[in-house]
Amino acid sequence: MLFVIDSVLSCIIAVIFYKLVSETKPAALAENSHKTIWRTAAGYRIALRDLAFMAFLFASLLMLLVYTQMQNFLPVYLRNMHGFSTEAYGFMLTSTAVLVVLAQLWVTRMTRDRPTFVMMALGTVLYAIGFGMFGFISAYGLFILAAFIITFGEMIVVPISQALVANFAPQEMRGRYMAVHGLSVAIPTTIGPGLAGLILDNFNLNLLWYVGGVLCIFSALGFYALHRWLGSQKRFAPRGTPAKPADSPV
């Protein structure tokens, strides 16, 4: 029944998008979009040769390697290391979902006029704090607090990262850039559980959170480096901020 409900809701959302969400692709590009599959595939080379975009994906990969442990490793860790029930983990996820509903619009308003890569770095630092806390705390209330800190980071990172991918891409290549980004997101989801399992089976269980905190710090430094490199470009500047022209890294 869970999967049936999921399928029905997905169909309803598809209809809502089709009816209410307007197309953003320029008409001129839509009229000239008939290409062979080989020309389309060749276009991915442009995205893969965009050094700045690849640097952004690498920093994001480090961050996502840590974030995936929220679903993969954390419930096992809470049960095996601290004796918390599955219901306790479920309540943690429910409480963070409620926080998103209550605070996402406010967080978006607070961050939308600030430098995008700096906000990515800030959100990733919150990840580092929250995931790092898991390795030091034992009280359930503190785990909820750490999850809230991670959720605030998520509310900053997720909307901005999607917008950044679109800003990296030339108008006629947004689909290909989004596809490369989607593949990069799948990589930590694929390898993250196995890497966590190695630590779970062979080392102190807390080590994963220490390593995760360090990886998030490196990721945040990467986003800040991108701010120093690209932050003055108009396509990455905050709204309403005059930006100096700069050469495109594409």
WORA-V271561 format. One record per residue. N is the residue number from 1. SS is DSSP state (h for helix, s for strand, l for the rest). PSI is psi in whole degrees, 0 to 359 (NA if undefined). D_LAST is the distance of its C-alpha to the last C-alpha in whole Angstrom. Layout:
<<N,SS,PSI,D_LAST> <N,SS,PSI,D_LAST>>
This chain:
<<1,l,323,47> <2,h,316,44> <3,h,327,42> <4,h,314,44> <5,h,318,43> <6,h,317,39> <7,h,315,39> <8,h,315,41> <9,h,322,39> <10,h,319,36> <11,h,320,37> <12,h,317,38> <13,h,322,35> <14,h,318,33> <15,h,319,36> <16,h,315,35> <17,h,315,31> <18,h,322,32> <19,h,325,35> <20,h,340,33> <21,l,122,29> <22,l,153,28> <23,l,135,25> <24,l,355,22> <25,l,127,20> <26,l,142,20> <27,h,322,23> <28,h,322,22> <29,h,322,19> <30,h,323,22> <31,h,334,24> <32,l,27,22> <33,l,5,21> <34,l,106,23> <35,l,158,22> <36,l,160,23> <37,h,330,22> <38,h,320,21> <39,h,324,18> <40,h,314,17> <41,h,321,17> <42,h,332,15> <43,h,338,13> <44,h,337,12> <45,h,329,11> <46,h,315,7> <47,h,318,8> <48,h,339,10> <49,l,357,7> <50,l,99,5> <51,h,320,7> <52,h,318,8> <53,h,319,8> <54,h,323,10> <55,h,320,12> <56,h,317,13> <57,h,322,14> <58,h,315,16> <59,h,320,18> <60,h,323,19> <61,h,316,20> <62,h,316,23> <63,h,317,24> <64,h,332,24> <65,h,324,26> <66,h,316,29> <67,h,326,29> <68,l,339,30> <69,h,346,33> <70,h,324,34> <71,h,328,35> <72,h,309,36> <73,l,327,37> <74,h,314,39> <75,h,323,41> <76,h,318,43> <77,h,315,43> <78,h,324,45> <79,h,311,47> <80,h,324,48> <81,h,326,47> <82,h,356,49> <83,l,20,51> <84,l,148,49> <85,l,166,50> <86,h,329,47> <87,h,324,48> <88,h,319,47> <89,h,318,44> <90,h,319,44> <91,h,324,45> <92,h,314,42> <93,h,321,39> <94,h,318,41> <95,h,323,42> <96,h,326,38> <97,h,319,37> <98,h,320,40> <99,h,320,38> <100,h,314,35> <101,h,319,37> <102,h,328,38> <103,h,350,35> <104,h,314,32> <105,h,320,32> <106,h,315,33> <107,h,319,31> <108,h,318,28> <109,h,324,30> <110,h,334,30> <111,h,344,26> <112,l,335,24> <113,l,17,25> <114,l,159,24> <115,l,128,20> <116,h,314,19> <117,h,329,18> <118,h,321,21> <119,h,323,23> <120,h,318,21> <121,h,318,22> <122,h,312,26> <123,h,322,26> <124,h,326,25> <125,h,321,28> <126,h,322,30> <127,h,313,30> <128,h,318,30> <129,h,310,34> <130,h,310,35> <131,h,324,34> <132,h,325,36> <133,h,326,39> <134,h,330,39> <135,l,350,40> <136,l,343,43> <137,l,165,45> <138,l,338,47> <139,l,139,48> <140,h,321,47> <141,h,325,47> <142,h,328,44> <143,h,321,42> <144,h,316,42> <145,h,314,41> <146,h,320,38> <147,h,324,37> <148,h,319,37> <149,h,316,35> <150,h,319,32> <151,h,321,33> <152,h,320,32> <153,h,319,29> <154,h,320,28> <155,h,336,28> <156,h,313,26> <157,h,313,23> <158,h,308,23> <159,h,320,23> <160,h,320,20> <161,h,320,18> <162,h,318,18> <163,h,323,17> <164,h,320,14> <165,h,316,13> <166,h,324,13> <167,h,329,11> <168,h,325,8> <169,l,140,9> <170,l,154,9> <171,h,320,13> <172,h,358,13> <173,h,18,12> <174,h,321,13> <175,h,319,16> <176,h,321,14> <177,h,318,12> <178,h,323,15> <179,h,317,17> <180,h,320,15> <181,h,317,15> <182,h,321,19> <183,h,321,19> <184,h,328,18> <185,h,327,21> <186,h,336,24> <187,h,306,23> <188,h,329,25> <189,h,329,27> <190,h,313,28> <191,h,342,29> <192,h,312,30> <193,h,322,33> <194,h,318,34> <195,h,319,33> <196,h,323,35> <197,h,324,38> <198,h,318,38> <199,h,319,39> <200,h,322,41> <201,h,337,43> <202,h,347,43> <203,l,180,43> <204,l,134,44> <205,l,330,42> <206,l,342,41> <207,h,325,39> <208,h,319,36> <209,h,327,36> <210,h,314,36> <211,h,319,33> <212,h,318,31> <213,h,319,31> <214,h,318,30> <215,h,321,27> <216,h,324,26> <217,h,316,27> <218,h,320,24> <219,h,315,22> <220,h,319,22> <221,h,323,22> <222,h,317,18> <223,h,322,18> <224,h,323,19> <225,h,322,17> <226,h,326,14> <227,h,317,16> <228,h,329,17> <229,h,315,13> <230,h,354,12> <231,l,337,15> <232,l,351,15> <233,l,144,13> <234,h,321,14> <235,h,343,13> <236,h,359,14> <237,l,150,17> <238,l,153,20> <239,l,138,22> <240,l,2,24> <241,l,123,23> <242,l,135,22> <243,l,143,18> <244,l,140,17> <245,l,147,14> <246,l,157,12> <247,l,141,9> <248,l,140,5> <249,l,354,4> <250,l,NA,0>>
